[in-house]
Amino acid sequence: MPIRSQDLLLSHDHLRHQAQTCDWFLFSFHKIAEQISLEHGAAIELNEDVLKADFLRWHGFFTGNKEALRTNRRAFILYAAGLMARELLRFAPALKVQVIGGASDALTLWPEGYCVFRYCAEVAAAILEEEFGERVSFKAHEQALALWASLKENVTEDPRYAVPFLQQLMGEQPDWRRLDLPPQARLATLARAPSRFLH
């Protein structure tokens, strides 16, 4: 069952504001991890100390790049989600995943990476739903194993690729030249992806 924006509310404040607090981050991560466990029968163990450190790093980058929010709000939401994926995968893993059975191929291929990108995609989708009334999901790419294999290889080698790959999973055309740089103005021309990323 898909997670909707109202499922992630911890208070009466806008979701985009709640998402900038560590308490909400931990709450939402537990909630989405529980959803993944229910869907796939996976056992997910979270390290809250590591999650808090990841959040604080992300918040620093997020705050430092908020000027881009004025030029392209929608792109910045996906960018912020990609930055979160980058920080969650950059250092020590914040979660351990045991795949028990019945899991999707993507989860089996890269358990921790799948959970991280699923979390970031769900949060981005919920905020887009609240802000623009649209509902997007990366579910269409969940079985695209060539994409997930490329994602795992490249993000493991260089976590900056988490940003454009998150955009791709959400159905957007990534700007492969900019990697984890903030989005340009709405009318900016996007670069074509190198052939090795067209999986």
NULOPA-983300 format. One line per field, with one value per atom (N, C-alpha, C, CB): x, y, z; residue number from 1. Coordinates in nm, 3 decimals. Glycine has a CB too. Example, Ala and Ser with C-alpha at 12.3 -4.5 7.8 and 13.67 -1.06 7.14 Angstrom:
BEGIN
x	c(1.319	1.230	1.320	1.131	1.285	1.367	1.290	1.408)
y	c(-0.569	-0.450	-0.330	-0.447	-0.225	-0.106	0.003	-0.060)
z	c(0.780	0.780	0.780	0.905	0.708	0.714	0.787	0.572)
num	c(1	1	1	1	2	2	2	2)
//
This chain:
BEGIN
x	c(0.084	0.000	0.088	-0.096	0.069	0.154	0.137	0.125	0.245	0.241	0.197	0.378	0.100	0.051	0.107	-0.104	0.095	0.152	0.096	0.128	-0.034	-0.094	-0.041	-0.246	0.012	0.066	0.196	0.092	0.259	0.390	0.383	0.486	0.263	0.250	0.271	0.112	0.355	0.382	0.320	0.532	0.281	0.217	0.124	0.323	0.070	-0.019	0.057	-0.120	0.188	0.269	0.280	0.409	0.319	0.339	0.448	0.377	0.431	0.527	0.666	0.481	0.675	0.806	0.881	0.790	0.808	0.873	0.909	0.781	0.818	0.848	0.971	0.728	0.986	1.097	1.234	1.080	1.236	1.364	1.401	1.358	1.331	1.361	1.406	1.239	1.496	1.551	1.445	1.671	1.358	1.253	1.164	1.167	1.127	1.043	1.119	0.992	1.246	1.329	1.331	1.473	1.354	1.357	1.219	1.405	1.115	0.978	0.946	0.878	0.975	0.942	1.026	0.960	1.151	1.236	1.182	1.382	1.146	1.088	0.959	1.061	0.876	0.747	0.765	0.663	0.854	0.875	0.948	0.955	1.040	1.107	1.005	1.218	0.909	0.803	0.720	0.712	0.694	0.618	0.694	0.586	0.824	0.907	0.906	1.052	0.917	0.915	0.784	0.936	0.673	0.542	0.528	0.431	0.579	0.566	0.654	0.599	0.775	0.876	0.921	0.994	0.874	0.916	1.061	0.894	1.115	1.255	1.264	1.318	1.372	1.399	1.496	1.457	1.453	1.533	1.567	1.458	1.695	1.744	1.807	1.847	1.759	1.807	1.902	1.691	2.006	2.100	2.068	2.250	1.998	1.953	2.068	1.857	2.177	2.291	2.349	2.400	2.362	2.412	2.311	2.443	2.183	2.079	2.083	1.942	2.100	2.105	2.225	2.113	2.340	2.459	2.438	2.582	2.375	2.345	2.250	2.284	2.149	2.053	2.121	1.939	2.206	2.271	2.360	2.353	2.431	2.510	2.419	2.596	2.311	2.217	2.159	2.104	2.122	2.058	2.153	2.015	2.280	2.377	2.383	2.515	2.388	2.389	2.257	2.417	2.147	2.014	2.001	1.903	2.038	2.028	2.118	2.063	2.236	2.331	2.292	2.464	2.196	2.157	2.012	2.178	1.948	1.805	1.776	1.752	1.878	1.856	1.800	1.986	1.840	1.791	1.642	1.867	1.586	1.443	1.359	1.406	1.412	1.337	1.327	1.401	1.424	1.427	1.351	1.569	1.348	1.278	1.241	1.366	1.127	1.086	1.075	0.952	1.012	0.992	1.126	0.904	1.214	1.345	1.423	1.425	1.406	1.480	1.432	1.468	1.302	1.251	1.318	1.098	1.328	1.394	1.545	1.369	1.603	1.745	1.772	1.790	1.688	1.706	1.693	1.604	1.600	1.585	1.709	1.460	1.765	1.888	2.006	1.921	2.013	2.119	2.106	2.114	1.982	1.962	2.012	1.814	1.980	2.029	2.182	1.974	2.241	2.387	2.446	2.431	2.390	2.444	2.419	2.383	2.305	2.275	2.365	2.129	2.421	2.505	2.653	2.460	2.687	2.825	2.920	2.830	2.879	2.969	2.916	2.989	2.925	2.879	2.729	2.909	2.686	2.544	2.458	2.520	2.345	2.254	2.154	2.182	2.160	2.063	2.123	1.935	2.069	2.103	1.974	2.171	1.982	1.863	1.886	1.826	1.796	1.799	1.680	1.797	1.711	1.606	1.564	1.654	1.440	1.393	1.330	1.291	1.254	1.189	1.074	1.142	1.047	0.938	0.972	0.819	1.100	1.141	1.149	1.277	1.143	1.160	1.305	1.123	1.327	1.462	1.557	1.461	1.507	1.592	1.635	1.518	1.544	1.577	1.677	1.451	1.662	1.755	1.892	1.701	1.897	2.024	2.104	2.000	2.039	2.109	2.015	2.154	2.007	1.908	1.915	1.924	2.036	2.049	2.021	2.189	2.074	2.053	1.906	2.134	1.839	1.696	1.619	1.640	1.645	1.572	1.598	1.610	1.723	1.756	1.684	1.908	1.692	1.627	1.475	1.671	1.423	1.278	1.235	1.238	1.311	1.278	1.278	1.377	1.386	1.398	1.292	1.537	1.260	1.156	1.019	1.155	0.990	0.860	0.844	0.844	0.949	0.941	0.923	1.068	1.002	0.988	0.848	1.093	0.795	0.661	0.555	0.630	0.570	0.472	0.474	0.500	0.593	0.603	0.550	0.748	0.580	0.526	0.374	0.583	0.321	0.176	0.115	0.138	0.178	0.128	0.144	0.199	0.258	0.288	0.215	0.436	0.208	0.158	0.037	0.268	-0.005	-0.118	-0.091	-0.229	0.035	0.071	0.126	0.175	0.114	0.162	0.258	0.045	0.384	0.484	0.543	0.596	0.601	0.656	0.765	0.546	0.860	0.963	0.928	1.096	0.804	0.762	0.779	0.619	0.763	0.775	0.915	0.739	1.013	1.152	1.198	1.245	1.109	1.151	1.209	1.034	1.162	1.210	1.314	1.093	1.357	1.456	1.596	1.447	1.632	1.756	1.880	1.766	1.880	1.997	2.019	1.979	1.909	1.920	1.972	1.783	1.919	1.962	2.107	1.871	2.149	2.289	2.382	2.311	2.343	2.422	2.421	2.368	2.306	2.293	2.386	2.147	2.381	2.465	2.612	2.435	2.652	2.793	2.843	2.815	2.766	2.813	2.801	2.736	2.693	2.678	2.777	2.534	2.807	2.909	3.045	2.915	3.074	3.202	3.206	3.227	3.094	3.087	2.946	3.123	2.927	2.792	2.722	2.800	2.794	2.730	2.628	2.835	2.647	2.554	2.417	2.611	2.406	2.275	2.174	2.286	2.219	2.127	2.062	2.201	2.140	2.073	2.001	2.174	2.051	1.982	1.846	2.068	1.838	1.708	1.611	1.724	1.660	1.577	1.527	1.655	1.614	1.575	1.472	1.698	1.490	1.393	1.256	1.443	1.254	1.128	1.070	1.147	1.129	1.075	1.122	0.929	1.226	1.279	1.398	1.318	1.433	1.554	1.669	1.534	1.765	1.872	1.968	1.949	2.033	2.143	2.272	2.138	2.327	2.442	2.570	2.464	2.571	2.692	2.704	2.693	2.590	2.593	2.603	2.470	2.568	2.574	2.502	2.719	2.577	2.510	2.512	2.575	2.531	2.517	2.370	2.591	2.333	2.191	2.133	2.172	2.001	1.939	1.949	1.793	1.956	1.958	1.815	2.032	1.802	1.670	1.586	1.682	1.458	1.363	1.391	1.223	1.438	1.456	1.594	1.430	1.673	1.807	1.798	1.885	1.892	1.896	1.968	1.964	1.906	1.966	2.060	1.858	2.169	2.264	2.210	2.397	2.251	2.216	2.301	2.236	2.243	2.316	2.423	2.220	2.541	2.640	2.580	2.768	2.628	2.567	2.570	2.638	2.667	2.676	2.566	2.812	2.495	2.386	2.250	2.390	2.245	2.117	2.079	2.122	2.052	2.014	1.866	2.094)
y	c(-0.119	0.000	0.125	0.000	0.218	0.337	0.426	0.414	0.494	0.589	0.723	0.599	0.787	0.917	1.024	0.922	1.149	1.258	1.263	1.391	1.234	1.239	1.129	1.228	1.022	0.913	0.953	0.791	1.058	1.098	1.222	1.121	1.267	1.387	1.353	1.452	1.432	1.416	1.530	1.410	1.638	1.753	1.817	1.857	1.933	2.003	2.094	2.084	2.101	2.185	2.123	2.207	2.204	2.152	2.044	2.266	1.945	1.835	1.884	1.730	1.983	2.034	2.095	2.136	2.147	2.202	2.091	2.305	1.995	1.882	1.805	1.788	1.795	1.716	1.775	1.704	1.896	1.959	1.939	2.107	1.851	1.824	1.680	1.853	1.659	1.525	1.430	1.532	1.481	1.395	1.338	1.475	1.424	1.377	1.279	1.496	1.307	1.217	1.077	1.272	1.065	0.933	0.867	0.945	0.946	0.893	0.839	1.002	0.917	0.877	0.759	0.994	0.753	0.642	0.511	0.665	0.514	0.395	0.354	0.419	0.451	0.422	0.358	0.550	0.414	0.361	0.228	0.462	0.212	0.082	-0.026	0.091	0.009	-0.086	-0.124	-0.027	-0.027	-0.054	-0.149	0.077	-0.127	-0.215	-0.357	-0.162	-0.367	-0.498	-0.571	-0.483	-0.498	-0.558	-0.606	-0.459	-0.528	-0.562	-0.679	-0.442	-0.684	-0.777	-0.883	-0.699	-0.876	-0.974	-0.959	-1.112	-0.838	-0.813	-0.767	-0.708	-0.807	-0.762	-0.644	-0.878	-0.526	-0.405	-0.353	-0.296	-0.339	-0.287	-0.151	-0.385	-0.049	0.088	0.129	0.185	0.202	0.258	0.407	0.234	0.445	0.584	0.682	0.596	0.640	0.731	0.768	0.667	0.669	0.695	0.777	0.562	0.744	0.821	0.967	0.761	0.995	1.134	1.207	1.138	1.141	1.203	1.230	1.113	1.135	1.154	1.272	1.025	1.280	1.390	1.524	1.373	1.536	1.664	1.708	1.654	1.613	1.649	1.697	1.529	1.621	1.659	1.797	1.556	1.824	1.952	2.068	1.956	2.049	2.154	2.183	2.114	2.078	2.097	2.156	1.964	2.106	2.155	2.304	2.078	2.346	2.488	2.575	2.507	2.523	2.601	2.617	2.538	2.537	2.542	2.586	2.407	2.638	2.671	2.783	2.709	2.859	2.964	2.906	3.040	2.780	2.716	2.688	2.586	2.688	2.663	2.769	2.658	2.890	3.000	2.987	3.132	2.923	2.915	2.795	2.911	2.685	2.566	2.481	2.485	2.509	2.444	2.293	2.500	2.247	2.104	2.031	2.078	2.087	2.025	2.022	2.100	2.127	2.130	2.023	2.268	1.992	1.885	1.753	1.872	1.722	1.598	1.604	1.573	1.722	1.740	1.713	1.882	1.769	1.748	1.601	1.831	1.530	1.387	1.311	1.333	1.353	1.290	1.315	1.341	1.436	1.465	1.375	1.612	1.349	1.260	1.120	1.256	1.071	0.939	0.936	0.900	1.044	1.053	1.041	1.184	1.115	1.113	0.979	1.227	0.916	0.788	0.676	0.751	0.694	0.589	0.625	0.562	0.741	0.790	0.721	0.940	0.701	0.647	0.516	0.749	0.498	0.372	0.355	0.370	0.235	0.214	0.238	0.074	0.304	0.335	0.224	0.465	0.121	0.013	-0.118	0.045	-0.226	-0.361	-0.427	-0.443	-0.493	-0.551	-0.700	-0.480	-0.780	-0.924	-0.960	-1.005	-1.004	-1.041	-1.185	-1.025	-1.201	-1.333	-1.411	-1.318	-1.347	-1.415	-1.333	-1.553	-1.349	-1.275	-1.130	-1.280	-1.095	-0.957	-0.929	-0.928	-0.800	-0.761	-0.787	-0.612	-0.795	-0.819	-0.707	-0.836	-0.583	-0.469	-0.477	-0.337	-0.514	-0.528	-0.640	-0.552	-0.749	-0.861	-0.823	-0.983	-0.747	-0.707	-0.616	-0.637	-0.518	-0.420	-0.380	-0.293	-0.459	-0.435	-0.296	-0.536	-0.256	-0.126	-0.012	-0.110	-0.023	0.081	0.095	0.052	-0.019	-0.014	0.059	-0.156	0.026	0.089	0.239	0.024	0.279	0.421	0.495	0.441	0.443	0.512	0.506	0.451	0.397	0.389	0.495	0.246	0.510	0.611	0.750	0.605	0.784	0.918	0.944	0.938	0.842	0.856	0.876	0.735	0.801	0.814	0.954	0.707	1.005	1.139	1.244	1.169	1.234	1.330	1.325	1.303	1.205	1.189	1.251	1.040	1.231	1.286	1.438	1.233	1.497	1.643	1.699	1.689	1.632	1.674	1.667	1.588	1.563	1.550	1.666	1.416	1.702	1.812	1.946	1.815	1.965	2.095	2.118	2.108	2.012	2.029	1.942	2.000	1.859	1.773	1.660	1.853	1.630	1.522	1.403	1.570	1.287	1.166	1.094	1.073	1.090	1.020	0.907	1.117	0.811	0.695	0.633	0.591	0.568	0.497	0.350	0.509	0.313	0.174	0.118	0.161	0.205	0.158	0.106	0.270	0.152	0.111	0.003	0.232	-0.047	-0.137	-0.267	-0.168	-0.312	-0.438	-0.417	-0.518	-0.293	-0.264	-0.296	-0.115	-0.424	-0.468	-0.407	-0.618	-0.383	-0.320	-0.180	-0.312	-0.108	0.025	0.014	0.096	-0.079	-0.093	-0.141	-0.190	-0.226	-0.270	-0.153	-0.384	-0.069	0.050	0.148	0.118	0.164	0.253	0.208	0.256	0.079	0.027	0.046	-0.121	0.013	0.024	0.167	-0.029	0.260	0.398	0.473	0.470	0.450	0.520	0.466	0.505	0.337	0.280	0.342	0.126	0.363	0.423	0.572	0.399	0.642	0.786	0.821	0.863	0.846	0.871	0.991	0.891	1.079	1.195	1.152	1.286	1.035	0.987	0.954	0.864	0.952	0.926	1.032	0.923	1.155	1.264	1.244	1.399	1.230	1.209	1.075	1.221	0.972	0.844	0.852	0.734	0.925	0.944	1.015	1.025	1.115	1.184	1.086	1.300	1.000	0.903	0.805	0.828	0.758	0.667	0.731	0.619	0.864	0.935	0.979	1.056	0.929	0.957	1.087	0.960	1.148	1.273	1.247	1.367	1.346	1.341	1.402	1.416	1.323	1.378	1.465	1.264	1.554	1.631	1.564	1.783	1.479	1.397	1.479	1.286	1.600	1.682	1.741	1.793	1.769	1.844	1.754	1.929	1.627	1.533	1.589	1.499	1.628	1.674	1.826	1.612	1.898	2.044	2.080	2.111	2.194	2.231	2.253	2.358	2.235	2.249	2.390	2.207	2.401	2.531	2.580	2.526	2.698	2.756	2.664	2.895	2.680	2.589	2.565	2.642	2.667	2.654	2.604	2.786	2.562	2.512	2.387	2.483	2.373	2.255	2.142	2.287	2.025	1.911	1.839	1.816	1.789	1.712	1.574	1.702	1.518	1.380	1.290	1.346	1.181	1.089	1.016	0.988	0.992	0.908	0.772	0.896	0.707	0.581	0.476	0.529	0.478	0.374	0.387	0.378	0.502	0.519	0.493	0.659	0.468	0.446	0.300	0.491	0.254	0.115	0.110	0.052)
z	c(0.000	0.000	0.000	0.123	-0.094	-0.101	0.020	-0.226	0.057	0.168	0.113	0.239	0.178	0.136	0.229	0.134	0.188	0.266	0.407	0.196	0.422	0.556	0.648	0.545	0.590	0.671	0.742	0.584	0.692	0.745	0.832	0.632	0.862	0.946	1.093	0.926	1.156	1.299	1.379	1.324	1.310	1.372	1.269	1.426	1.300	1.208	1.112	1.286	1.125	1.038	0.899	1.099	0.801	0.666	0.668	0.569	0.583	0.578	0.542	0.478	0.454	0.413	0.530	0.302	0.630	0.749	0.847	0.817	0.865	0.954	0.907	0.962	0.775	0.718	0.749	0.569	0.802	0.835	0.981	0.802	1.053	1.193	1.210	1.282	1.304	1.327	1.383	1.421	1.470	1.526	1.415	1.627	1.321	1.211	1.123	1.126	1.099	1.018	1.077	1.007	1.207	1.270	1.266	1.416	1.294	1.288	1.149	1.326	1.046	0.910	0.862	0.815	0.906	0.864	0.923	0.908	1.049	1.111	1.039	1.262	1.006	0.943	0.806	0.931	0.726	0.591	0.596	0.505	0.692	0.708	0.745	0.817	0.829	0.864	0.742	0.973	0.656	0.535	0.443	0.461	0.430	0.347	0.404	0.337	0.536	0.601	0.575	0.751	0.583	0.558	0.415	0.590	0.322	0.180	0.139	0.095	0.195	0.144	0.244	0.098	0.366	0.465	0.505	0.413	0.492	0.529	0.674	0.436	0.741	0.878	0.869	0.967	0.916	0.904	1.043	0.822	1.069	1.197	1.174	1.262	1.245	1.226	1.338	1.219	1.301	1.398	1.409	1.354	1.515	1.527	1.545	1.644	1.607	1.622	1.486	1.711	1.399	1.263	1.184	1.190	1.199	1.130	1.170	1.158	1.299	1.345	1.285	1.498	1.279	1.221	1.072	1.241	1.002	0.859	0.840	0.799	0.926	0.914	0.935	1.015	1.035	1.064	0.948	1.193	0.885	0.768	0.655	0.720	0.633	0.527	0.553	0.516	0.676	0.708	0.679	0.855	0.704	0.673	0.524	0.724	0.442	0.297	0.248	0.226	0.304	0.265	0.292	0.341	0.411	0.448	0.361	0.595	0.332	0.252	0.107	0.259	0.059	-0.082	-0.104	-0.145	0.000	-0.010	-0.109	0.125	-0.149	-0.247	-0.377	-0.275	-0.408	-0.531	-0.524	-0.556	-0.405	-0.389	-0.459	-0.240	-0.471	-0.531	-0.682	-0.496	-0.745	-0.891	-0.946	-0.940	-0.871	-0.920	-0.799	-1.022	-0.742	-0.616	-0.630	-0.569	-0.737	-0.756	-0.770	-0.878	-0.851	-0.870	-0.740	-0.977	-0.657	-0.532	-0.436	-0.468	-0.437	-0.351	-0.385	-0.365	-0.514	-0.557	-0.529	-0.706	-0.545	-0.514	-0.366	-0.551	-0.278	-0.134	-0.098	-0.054	-0.165	-0.140	-0.186	-0.212	-0.299	-0.347	-0.254	-0.485	-0.198	-0.100	0.022	-0.057	0.064	0.178	0.146	0.218	0.026	-0.014	-0.015	-0.153	-0.065	-0.066	0.073	-0.130	0.169	0.305	0.375	0.387	0.348	0.411	0.360	0.387	0.241	0.182	0.182	0.040	0.233	0.220	0.317	0.242	0.442	0.543	0.598	0.657	0.728	0.789	0.764	0.941	0.729	0.703	0.827	0.651	0.806	0.917	0.940	0.890	0.856	0.871	0.825	0.791	0.882	0.840	0.792	0.955	0.678	0.619	0.596	0.486	0.649	0.623	0.535	0.757	0.414	0.320	0.349	0.171	0.389	0.432	0.317	0.546	0.235	0.124	0.071	0.166	-0.058	-0.119	-0.148	-0.031	-0.140	-0.162	-0.312	-0.095	-0.346	-0.486	-0.526	-0.508	-0.657	-0.706	-0.667	-0.857	-0.669	-0.633	-0.487	-0.659	-0.399	-0.258	-0.236	-0.175	-0.309	-0.297	-0.349	-0.373	-0.458	-0.518	-0.426	-0.651	-0.365	-0.279	-0.166	-0.361	-0.061	0.045	0.107	0.152	0.151	0.217	0.119	0.277	-0.003	-0.102	-0.141	-0.225	-0.155	-0.188	-0.079	-0.206	0.046	0.156	0.162	0.289	0.139	0.142	0.030	0.128	-0.091	-0.203	-0.191	-0.335	-0.138	-0.117	-0.015	-0.068	0.093	0.193	0.130	0.310	0.062	0.006	-0.100	-0.054	-0.178	-0.281	-0.218	-0.373	-0.111	-0.044	0.016	0.065	0.077	0.136	0.029	0.219	-0.079	-0.189	-0.248	-0.298	-0.267	-0.325	-0.234	-0.349	-0.102	-0.008	-0.009	0.134	-0.017	-0.019	-0.151	0.004	-0.262	-0.391	-0.392	-0.505	-0.326	-0.317	-0.239	-0.251	-0.128	-0.047	-0.118	0.087	-0.184	-0.245	-0.377	-0.266	-0.461	-0.597	-0.630	-0.694	-0.536	-0.562	-0.657	-0.614	-0.683	-0.774	-0.696	-0.878	-0.753	-0.688	-0.781	-0.646	-0.744	-0.824	-0.740	-0.873	-0.808	-0.737	-0.821	-0.706	-0.754	-0.828	-0.848	-0.755	-0.816	-0.825	-0.966	-0.781	-1.067	-1.205	-1.235	-1.301	-1.158	-1.182	-1.084	-1.172	-1.000	-0.893	-0.947	-0.802	-1.062	-1.118	-1.229	-1.173	-1.249	-1.354	-1.300	-1.400	-1.305	-1.240	-1.301	-1.246	-1.433	-1.494	-1.436	-1.647	-1.416	-1.355	-1.213	-1.355	-1.135	-0.996	-0.985	-0.922	-1.078	-1.078	-1.108	-1.182	-1.204	-1.237	-1.120	-1.364	-1.057	-0.941	-0.829	-0.891	-0.798	-0.689	-0.720	-0.666	-0.841	-0.879	-0.870	-1.020	-0.926	-0.935	-0.803	-1.041	-0.728	-0.600	-0.497	-0.547	-0.503	-0.414	-0.442	-0.428	-0.569	-0.609	-0.579	-0.756	-0.603	-0.584	-0.536	-0.716	-0.406	-0.353	-0.414	-0.205	-0.482	-0.544	-0.650	-0.607	-0.707	-0.809	-0.751	-0.878	-0.619	-0.559	-0.601	-0.406	-0.623	-0.656	-0.793	-0.652	-0.902	-1.031	-1.042	-1.142	-0.974	-0.980	-0.910	-0.918	-0.800	-0.734	-0.828	-0.602	-0.900	-0.998	-1.103	-1.064	-1.151	-1.254	-1.200	-1.305	-1.078	-1.018	-1.003	-0.884	-0.991	-0.976	-1.110	-0.887	-1.220	-1.352	-1.414	-1.344	-1.357	-1.409	-1.500	-1.294	-1.580	-1.661	-1.581	-1.797	-1.536	-1.451	-1.531	-1.383	-1.459	-1.516	-1.469	-1.472	-1.553	-1.512	-1.499	-1.611	-1.552	-1.538	-1.399	-1.642	-1.335	-1.211	-1.087	-1.201	-1.100	-0.989	-0.867	-0.954	-0.763	-0.642	-0.627	-0.521	-0.736	-0.731	-0.731	-0.851	-0.673	-0.666	-0.805	-0.581	-0.821	-0.954	-1.006	-0.948	-1.140	-1.203	-1.221	-1.338	-1.280	-1.302	-1.390	-1.367	-1.385	-1.447	-1.595	-1.431	-1.668	-1.811	-1.850	-1.877	-1.754	-1.784	-1.870	-1.655	-1.961	-2.047	-1.976	-2.182	-1.970	-1.903	-1.998	-1.852	-1.941	-2.020	-2.050	-1.949	-2.160	-2.188	-2.101	-2.338	-2.055	-1.970	-2.050	-1.904	-1.992	-2.058	-2.085	-1.972	-2.190	-2.234	-2.124	-2.357	-2.033	-1.932	-1.827	-1.866	-1.826	-1.729	-1.792	-1.671	-1.921	-1.988	-1.979	-2.134	-1.859	-1.836	-1.810	-1.718)
num	c(1	1	1	1	2	2	2	2	3	3	3	3	4	4	4	4	5	5	5	5	6	6	6	6	7	7	7	7	8	8	8	8	9	9	9	9	10	10	10	10	11	11	11	11	12	12	12	12	13	13	13	13	14	14	14	14	15	15	15	15	16	16	16	16	17	17	17	17	18	18	18	18	19	19	19	19	20	20	20	20	21	21	21	21	22	22	22	22	23	23	23	23	24	24	24	24	25	25	25	25	26	26	26	26	27	27	27	27	28	28	28	28	29	29	29	29	30	30	30	30	31	31	31	31	32	32	32	32	33	33	33	33	34	34	34	34	35	35	35	35	36	36	36	36	37	37	37	37	38	38	38	38	39	39	39	39	40	40	40	40	41	41	41	41	42	42	42	42	43	43	43	43	44	44	44	44	45	45	45	45	46	46	46	46	47	47	47	47	48	48	48	48	49	49	49	49	50	50	50	50	51	51	51	51	52	52	52	52	53	53	53	53	54	54	54	54	55	55	55	55	56	56	56	56	57	57	57	57	58	58	58	58	59	59	59	59	60	60	60	60	61	61	61	61	62	62	62	62	63	63	63	63	64	64	64	64	65	65	65	65	66	66	66	66	67	67	67	67	68	68	68	68	69	69	69	69	70	70	70	70	71	71	71	71	72	72	72	72	73	73	73	73	74	74	74	74	75	75	75	75	76	76	76	76	77	77	77	77	78	78	78	78	79	79	79	79	80	80	80	80	81	81	81	81	82	82	82	82	83	83	83	83	84	84	84	84	85	85	85	85	86	86	86	86	87	87	87	87	88	88	88	88	89	89	89	89	90	90	90	90	91	91	91	91	92	92	92	92	93	93	93	93	94	94	94	94	95	95	95	95	96	96	96	96	97	97	97	97	98	98	98	98	99	99	99	99	100	100	100	100	101	101	101	101	102	102	102	102	103	103	103	103	104	104	104	104	105	105	105	105	106	106	106	106	107	107	107	107	108	108	108	108	109	109	109	109	110	110	110	110	111	111	111	111	112	112	112	112	113	113	113	113	114	114	114	114	115	115	115	115	116	116	116	116	117	117	117	117	118	118	118	118	119	119	119	119	120	120	120	120	121	121	121	121	122	122	122	122	123	123	123	123	124	124	124	124	125	125	125	125	126	126	126	126	127	127	127	127	128	128	128	128	129	129	129	129	130	130	130	130	131	131	131	131	132	132	132	132	133	133	133	133	134	134	134	134	135	135	135	135	136	136	136	136	137	137	137	137	138	138	138	138	139	139	139	139	140	140	140	140	141	141	141	141	142	142	142	142	143	143	143	143	144	144	144	144	145	145	145	145	146	146	146	146	147	147	147	147	148	148	148	148	149	149	149	149	150	150	150	150	151	151	151	151	152	152	152	152	153	153	153	153	154	154	154	154	155	155	155	155	156	156	156	156	157	157	157	157	158	158	158	158	159	159	159	159	160	160	160	160	161	161	161	161	162	162	162	162	163	163	163	163	164	164	164	164	165	165	165	165	166	166	166	166	167	167	167	167	168	168	168	168	169	169	169	169	170	170	170	170	171	171	171	171	172	172	172	172	173	173	173	173	174	174	174	174	175	175	175	175	176	176	176	176	177	177	177	177	178	178	178	178	179	179	179	179	180	180	180	180	181	181	181	181	182	182	182	182	183	183	183	183	184	184	184	184	185	185	185	185	186	186	186	186	187	187	187	187	188	188	188	188	189	189	189	189	190	190	190	190	191	191	191	191	192	192	192	192	193	193	193	193	194	194	194	194	195	195	195	195	196	196	196	196	197	197	197	197	198	198	198	198	199	199	199	199)
//
